């Protein structure tokens, strides 16, 4: 028993170690997957941001090139080479988004060239708005020259017009030319913003978009894009950023294929599924290992109990044989009738001992598949009578009353008398062992549905319903107090089941705890062993 507990304890420790490894492996795998997903998502978003940055840079470079062209024209004009108006006119003709180009001297208009031939303001409403911008941002505009003098071209942008006005909203870009003197000249360009998006940014957006990405430009407060490379709603944006040259517009990008988040999630789900499957397999293996070790430990315990019980079972008949033999040897019995009774007891006890040994030998042969019972035509009732007659002294000695209801007209069966007798003795032994105050055994034979049957019923302790199938397993014994206090090998019912299988029959049990048990052996009529 101590060895069994030690084995069980070691098994539990082993299982605990394996489960801890499973838990740590799962936690590590989930954390690793999260880190991988975070890294992939970070790289993906960085690529999107880079794409948006390149568009912003392209728009800025375009505007900066315009500024350089107009800068040279203003410098030439200040050097008496009246090139500004010609350059401005060429600029407006080649740029569909341009509405006007002007030169400011101390924030007052010095030259103005519009997209139309007449020298008028870009729109009826734009000129007062431009004047307001110049007054509102004059502090910033005065700084433009200082920034240019230190080698940095700063382009100031401002919106002309109101949202929802009849005329399109326009953008004014103002910067300081590199004249190399202290003049307060500033150059300005007025652009129609949506036209700027369509004529300048659209080709770049088309160039960068692909089967995986769609790009769009949205104006603040407007759900319809100024331009998009594919159908695009603002809420579909994965990344967005403001346009540097037009602060009230922003660039947006979305994935038209599977998003990196979706791909990462799919990969994570797949890896988690594999991890969970492996964990289930490990847990299953651990569970099977536990069951196997536990079953082997229980089997070892039952074998140990078996040896102890068999030793006790052998000791009882041996003690009786020795006692009666010594009595006869010392000639303490003078009457012949008493001597014959003692001889009969010695024979019966030796038969009991032989039966016990046969049980062990037959079980050993059964385990190796060597048991073979030659069958011949026999009468079940006659076989039962022989066993009961031979076993009657033992039953009476234990205070049992035997009630017999045997059918003399039963048809013969194909059977092995020795094996059937052994099965009957095993059932009688159980009835004796597991009966308490009600010491009565009823033995019945009969015929039903092509079978002859034998019923052995006792008034003993009974068997719980959940254990009625397990009692036929080797070494199994019902777990209650009386069974533990009663010696037994745990092989009797196993052998009964095996014997009935060899006779192409069956054994069944009906039992109510506290009211007794009824075992029924079924034998087929006129069936030869095959």
C-alpha positions in Angstrom: 0.0 0.0 0.0 2.8 2.3 0.8 4.5 1.6 -2.5 1.1 2.3 -4.2 0.8 5.7 -2.5 4.4 6.6 -3.4 3.8 5.7 -7.1 0.6 7.8 -7.1 2.5 10.7 -5.5 5.3 10.5 -8.1 2.7 10.4 -10.9 1.0 13.5 -9.6 4.3 15.3 -9.3 5.1 14.3 -12.9 1.8 15.5 -14.2 2.2 18.8 -12.3 5.6 19.3 -13.9 4.2 18.6 -17.4 1.2 20.9 -16.8 3.4 23.7 -15.6 5.5 23.3 -18.8 2.3 23.4 -20.9 1.1 26.6 -19.1 4.5 28.4 -19.5 4.7 27.2 -23.2 1.2 28.5 -23.9 1.9 31.9 -22.2 5.2 32.3 -24.0 3.6 31.4 -27.4 0.7 33.9 -26.9 3.2 36.6 -25.8 5.4 35.8 -28.8 2.4 36.0 -31.2 1.4 39.3 -29.7 4.9 40.8 -30.1 5.0 39.5 -33.7 1.6 41.0 -34.5 2.7 44.3 -32.9 5.9 44.3 -35.0 4.1 43.4 -38.2 1.4 46.1 -37.6 4.1 48.6 -36.7 6.0 47.9 -40.0 2.8 48.1 -41.9 1.8 51.4 -40.5 5.3 52.8 -41.0 5.0 51.9 -44.7 1.7 53.7 -44.9 3.1 56.7 -43.2 6.0 56.7 -45.6 3.7 56.6 -48.5 1.7 59.6 -47.2 4.9 61.4 -46.4 6.2 61.0 -50.0 2.9 62.5 -51.3 3.2 65.4 -48.9 6.9 65.9 -49.9 5.9 65.8 -53.6 3.3 68.5 -53.1 5.8 70.6 -51.2 8.5 70.1 -53.8 6.1 71.2 -56.5 5.1 74.4 -54.7 8.8 75.0 -53.9 9.7 74.7 -57.6 7.0 77.2 -58.4 8.4 79.5 -55.8 11.9 79.1 -57.4 10.6 80.0 -60.8 8.7 83.1 -59.7 11.6 84.1 -57.5 13.9 84.2 -60.5 11.3 86.3 -62.4 11.0 88.8 -59.6 14.8 89.1 -59.3 15.1 89.7 -63.1 12.3 92.3 -62.9 14.2 94.2 -60.1 17.2 94.2 -62.4 15.2 96.0 -65.1 14.5 92.9 -67.2 10.7 93.0 -67.0 10.3 89.2 -66.9 7.9 88.8 -64.0 4.7 89.4 -65.9 5.7 87.0 -68.7 6.9 84.3 -66.3 3.7 84.7 -64.2 1.5 84.4 -67.3 3.3 81.3 -68.5 3.0 79.8 -65.0 -0.8 80.4 -64.9 -1.3 79.0 -68.4 0.6 75.8 -67.6 -1.0 75.2 -64.1 -4.8 74.7 -64.2 -5.1 75.3 -60.5 -3.4 78.8 -60.6 -5.8 81.8 -60.4 -3.4 84.7 -59.8 0.2 85.6 -59.1 1.1 88.9 -57.3 4.0 90.8 -55.8 3.7 92.6 -52.5 5.8 95.5 -51.4 5.4 96.2 -47.8 2.2 94.2 -47.9 0.8 96.3 -50.7 0.2 94.9 -54.2 2.8 96.0 -56.6 2.2 93.6 -59.5 -0.8 91.4 -60.2 -1.2 88.8 -63.0 -4.4 86.8 -63.2 -5.4 83.7 -65.2 -7.6 86.0 -67.3 -6.2 88.6 -69.7 -8.0 91.5 -67.9 -6.3 92.8 -64.9 -9.1 92.0 -62.3 -9.1 90.1 -59.1 -9.4 86.3 -59.3 -13.0 86.4 -58.2 -15.5 89.0 -57.1 -15.4 87.9 -53.5 -11.7 86.8 -53.3 -10.0 90.1 -53.3 -11.5 91.5 -50.0 -10.8 88.1 -48.4 -7.2 88.3 -49.6 -6.9 91.8 -48.1 -8.2 90.4 -44.8 -5.6 87.6 -44.9 -2.8 90.1 -45.5 -3.9 92.2 -42.5 -4.5 89.3 -40.3 -1.2 87.5 -40.9 1.0 90.6 -41.4 3.3 89.7 -38.4 4.0 86.3 -39.9 4.5 87.8 -43.4 7.1 90.3 -42.1 9.1 87.4 -40.8 9.2 85.6 -44.2 12.0 88.0 -45.4 14.1 87.4 -42.2 13.8 83.6 -42.7 14.8 84.0 -46.4 17.9 86.1 -45.5 19.2 83.2 -43.3 18.8 80.8 -46.2 15.4 79.3 -45.3 12.4 79.7 -47.6 9.2 79.7 -45.6 6.0 79.5 -47.6 3.0 80.8 -45.7 -0.5 79.4 -46.7 -3.9 80.8 -46.0 -7.5 80.1 -47.1 -9.5 82.6 -49.1 -13.3 82.2 -49.0 -15.8 80.5 -46.8 -17.2 76.9 -46.7 -20.4 76.7 -48.6 -19.8 79.9 -50.6 -20.9 80.1 -54.2 -17.3 80.5 -55.4 -14.7 77.7 -54.7 -12.5 78.3 -51.8 -9.0 79.3 -52.8 -5.5 79.0 -51.3 -2.9 81.8 -51.1 0.7 80.9 -50.9 3.1 83.7 -49.9 7.0 83.6 -49.7 9.9 86.0 -49.8 12.1 86.1 -53.0 15.9 85.9 -52.7 16.6 89.4 -53.9 19.7 89.8 -51.7 18.7 93.2 -50.5 16.6 94.7 -47.7 13.4 95.2 -49.8 10.1 93.9 -48.3 9.0 92.2 -51.5 6.9 89.1 -51.2 5.5 86.8 -53.9 2.0 85.3 -53.7 0.2 82.6 -55.6 -3.6 82.1 -55.5 -4.7 78.5 -56.2 -8.1 76.8 -56.5 -7.6 74.0 -54.0 -9.6 71.2 -55.5 -8.2 71.9 -58.9 -4.7 71.7 -57.3 -5.6 68.3 -56.0 -6.9 67.0 -59.3 -4.1 68.5 -61.5 -1.0 68.2 -59.3 -1.7 65.5 -56.7 -3.9 63.1 -58.6 -1.1 61.7 -61.0 1.1 61.1 -58.0 -1.7 59.3 -56.1 -2.4 57.1 -59.1 1.2 56.3 -59.4 1.6 55.2 -55.7 -1.7 53.4 -55.4 -1.7 49.6 -56.2 -3.9 46.6 -55.8 -3.1 46.6 -52.1 -3.7 50.4 -51.3 -6.1 53.1 -52.2 -5.4 56.8 -51.6 -7.7 59.8 -51.3 -7.6 63.6 -50.4 -10.4 64.9 -48.2 -11.4 68.5 -47.4 -12.3 69.1 -43.8 -16.0 68.7 -43.2 -16.6 67.0 -46.5 -17.3 63.3 -46.7 -16.8 63.2 -50.5 -13.1 63.1 -51.4 -11.6 65.8 -53.6 -9.9 62.9 -55.4 -9.6 59.2 -54.7 -7.9 56.3 -56.5 -10.8 54.0 -55.6 -14.1 54.1 -53.7 -13.2 55.6 -50.4 -15.2 56.6 -47.3 -13.4 58.6 -44.5 -14.1 55.9 -41.9 -12.2 53.4 -44.0 -9.0 55.3 -43.5 -6.2 53.3 -41.9 -3.7 56.3 -41.7 -4.2 60.0 -42.6 -2.2 63.2 -42.3 -2.7 66.8 -43.1 -1.4 68.3 -46.4 1.5 70.6 -45.6 0.6 73.1 -48.4 -3.2 73.0 -47.7 -3.8 72.6 -43.9 -7.6 72.2 -44.4 -7.0 69.1 -46.6 -5.7 65.7 -45.4 -4.4 62.6 -47.2 -5.9 59.2 -46.3 -4.9 55.7 -47.2 -6.6 52.3 -46.8 -5.9 48.7 -47.8 -8.0 47.3 -50.6 -6.7 43.8 -50.0 -6.5 42.0 -46.7 -5.3 44.4 -44.0 -2.1 43.6 -42.1 -4.2 43.5 -39.0 -6.4 40.9 -40.6 -3.4 38.9 -41.8 -1.7 39.1 -38.4 -4.9 38.1 -36.7 -5.4 35.1 -39.1 -1.8 34.1 -38.4 -2.3 34.5 -34.7 -5.5 32.4 -34.8 -3.7 29.7 -36.8 -0.8 29.6 -34.4 -3.0 29.7 -31.4 -5.1 26.8 -32.9 -1.9 24.7 -33.4 -0.7 25.6 -29.8 -4.1 24.7 -28.3 -4.1 21.5 -30.3 -0.6 20.6 -29.1 -1.6 21.5 -25.5 -4.7 19.3 -25.8 -2.5 16.5 -27.0 -0.1 17.0 -24.2 -2.9 17.1 -21.6 -4.4 14.0 -23.2 -1.1 12.2 -23.0 -0.6 13.3 -19.4 -4.1 12.1 -18.6 -3.5 8.8 -20.3 -0.2 8.5 -18.5 -1.9 9.2 -15.2 -4.7 6.7 -15.9 -2.2 4.0 -17.0 0.1 4.5 -13.9 -2.9 4.7 -11.6 -4.4 1.6 -13.2 -1.1 -0.3 -12.9 -0.7 0.9 -9.3 -4.2 -0.3 -8.5 -3.5 -3.6 -10.3 -0.4 -4.0 -8.2 -2.3 -3.3 -5.1 -5.0 -5.7 -6.1 -2.4 -8.4 -6.9 -0.9 -7.8 -3.5 -4.3 -8.2 -1.9 -4.9 -11.2 -4.1 -1.8 -13.0 -2.7 -2.8 -12.1 0.9 -6.4 -13.3 0.3 -5.4 -16.5 -1.4 -3.0 -17.3 1.4 -5.8 -16.8 3.9 -8.2 -18.9 1.7 -5.7 -21.7 1.6 -5.0 -21.5 5.3 -8.6 -22.3 6.4 -9.1 -25.6 4.6 -5.5 -26.6 5.4 -6.2 -26.0 9.1 -9.3 -28.1 9.0 -7.7 -30.9 7.1 -4.8 -30.9 9.6 -7.1 -30.8 12.6 -9.3 -33.8 11.4 -6.3 -35.7 10.2 -4.5 -35.3 13.5 -7.7 -36.4 15.3 -7.9 -39.5 13.2 -4.2 -40.2 13.5 -4.4 -40.0 17.4 -7.3 -42.5 17.2 -9.5 -40.3 19.3 -12.5 -41.2 17.1 -13.7 -44.8 17.7 -17.0 -44.9 15.8 -16.8 -45.8 12.1 -19.6 -43.4 11.2 -17.7 -40.5 12.8 -14.5 -41.5 11.0 -16.3 -41.5 7.7 -17.7 -38.1 8.5 -14.1 -36.8 9.2 -12.9 -38.4 6.0 -15.7 -36.7 4.1 -14.8 -33.3 5.6 -11.1 -33.8 4.7 -12.1 -34.7 1.1 -14.5 -31.7 0.9 -11.9 -29.3 2.3 -9.3 -30.6 -0.1 -11.7 -30.2 -2.9 -12.2 -26.6 -1.8 -8.5 -26.1 -1.8 -8.3 -27.8 -5.2 -11.0 -25.4 -6.5 -9.0 -22.4 -5.2 -5.8 -23.6 -6.9 -7.7 -24.4 -10.1 -9.1 -20.8 -10.1 -5.6 -19.5 -10.0 -4.3 -21.8 -12.6 -7.3 -21.2 -14.9 -6.9 -17.5 -14.5 -3.3 -17.8 -15.5 -4.2 -19.8 -18.6 -7.0 -17.4 -19.4 -4.5 -14.5 -19.3 -2.3 -16.3 -21.8 -5.2 -17.6 -24.0 -4.5 -21.2 -23.2 -7.8 -22.2 -21.7 -9.8 -24.6 -23.8 -12.8 -26.5 -22.6 -13.8 -29.7 -24.5 -17.5 -29.7 -24.7 -19.9 -32.6 -24.7 -23.6 -33.2 -24.2 -24.5 -32.7 -20.5 -27.5 -32.1 -18.3 -27.4 -28.8 -16.4 -29.7 -30.0 -13.6 -27.5 -33.1 -13.0 -24.3 -30.9 -12.9 -26.0 -28.6 -10.4 -27.1 -31.4 -8.2 -23.5 -32.9 -8.1 -22.0 -29.5 -7.1 -24.6 -28.8 -4.4 -24.3 -32.3 -2.9 -20.5 -32.0 -2.7 -20.7 -28.5 -1.3 -23.6 -29.1 1.1 -21.4 -29.7 4.2 -19.6 -26.4 3.7 -22.9 -24.6 3.2 -24.5 -26.2 6.2 -21.4 -25.6 8.3 -21.9 -21.9 7.7 -25.6 -22.1 8.6 -27.0 -21.7 5.1 -30.3 -23.2 4.0 -30.4 -24.3 0.4 -33.6 -24.0 -1.5 -33.6 -26.0 -4.8 -36.1 -25.7 -7.6 -34.5 -27.8 -10.4 -36.2 -28.6 -13.7 -35.6 -32.3 -14.4 -36.9 -32.1 -18.0 -34.3 -29.6 -19.3 -32.9 -30.4 -22.8 -29.1 -31.3 -22.9 -26.5 -28.6 -23.6 -23.0 -28.7 -24.9 -20.8 -28.1 -21.8 -17.7 -28.9 -19.9 -18.7 -30.3 -16.6 -15.6 -29.3 -14.7 -15.7 -25.7 -16.0 -19.5 -25.4 -15.3 -19.0 -26.9 -11.8 -16.2 -24.4 -11.1 -18.5 -21.5 -12.2 -21.3 -22.7 -9.9 -18.9 -23.1 -6.9 -17.6 -19.6 -7.4 -21.2 -18.2 -7.3 -21.9 -20.3 -4.2 -18.7 -19.1 -2.5 -19.7 -15.5 -3.1 -23.2 -16.1 -1.7 -21.6 -17.6 1.5 -19.0 -14.8 1.8 -21.3 -11.8 1.3 -24.3 -12.9 3.3 -24.9 -11.6 6.8 -28.0 -12.6 8.9 -30.2 -13.9 6.1 -28.4 -17.2 5.3 -30.5 -18.5 2.5 -29.5 -19.6 -1.0 -32.0 -20.4 -3.7 -30.9 -22.4 -6.7 -33.2 -22.6 -9.8 -32.9 -24.1 -13.3 -35.2 -23.6 -16.2 -35.6 -22.9 -19.9 -36.4 -19.7 -21.8 -36.0 -18.4 -25.4 -33.8 -21.1 -26.7 -31.6 -21.2 -23.6 -31.5 -23.1 -20.3 -30.5 -21.1 -17.3 -29.3 -21.4 -13.7 -30.1 -18.8 -11.1 -28.3 -18.6 -7.8 -29.9 -16.1 -5.5 -28.8 -15.0 -2.0 -30.1 -12.6 0.7 -26.7 -10.9 1.2 -25.4 -7.3 1.1 -26.1 -6.7 -2.5 -24.1 -4.8 -5.1 -24.5 -1.0 -5.9 -25.8 -0.4 -9.5 -22.7 1.4 -10.6 -20.5 -1.5 -9.7 -22.5 -4.4 -11.2 -20.5 -4.5 -14.4 -17.1 -3.9 -12.8 -17.4 -7.0 -10.5 -16.5 -9.2 -13.5 -13.1 -7.5 -13.9 -10.1 -9.3 -12.6 -9.1 -8.6 -9.0 -12.1 -6.2 -8.6 -13.9 -6.2 -5.3 -16.9 -4.0 -4.3 -15.8 -1.1 -2.1 -17.7 -1.4 1.2 -16.9 -2.4 4.7 -18.1 -6.0 4.6 -16.2 -6.8 1.4 -13.0 -5.4 2.9 -13.5 -7.6 5.9 -14.1 -10.7 3.8 -11.2 -12.5 2.2 -11.3 -13.3 -1.5 -9.2 -13.6 -4.6 -11.2 -11.3 -6.8 -11.0 -13.9 -9.6 -14.2 -15.9 -9.2 -16.6 -13.8 -11.2 -13.9 -13.1 -13.9 -13.6 -16.8 -14.4 -17.4 -17.2 -14.4 -17.7 -14.7 -17.2 -14.9 -16.4 -19.2 -16.3 -19.9 -18.7 -19.7 -18.7 -20.0 -18.1 -17.0 -23.0 -16.4 -20.3 -23.8 -19.9 -22.0 -23.7 -21.3 -19.3 -26.0 -23.5 -18.2 -23.1 -23.6 -15.3 -20.8 -23.9 -14.3 -17.2 -26.0 -11.5 -15.8 -26.7 -10.0 -12.3 -29.6 -8.4 -10.6 -28.9 -6.9 -7.2 -30.3 -4.4 -4.7 -28.0 -3.2 -1.9 -29.1 -4.7 1.4 -31.5 -7.1 -0.2 -29.3 -9.6 -2.0 -28.0 -10.6 -5.4 -29.2 -12.9 -8.2 -26.7 -14.3 -10.7 -28.1 -16.0 -13.9 -26.1 -18.3 -16.2 -27.4 -18.7 -19.7 -26.5 -21.8 -21.9 -27.6 -22.2 -25.5 -29.6 -25.4 -26.2 -28.1 -28.0 -28.7 -25.3 -25.7 -29.8 -22.0 -27.2 -30.4 -18.8 -25.3 -29.6 -17.4 -23.6 -32.7 
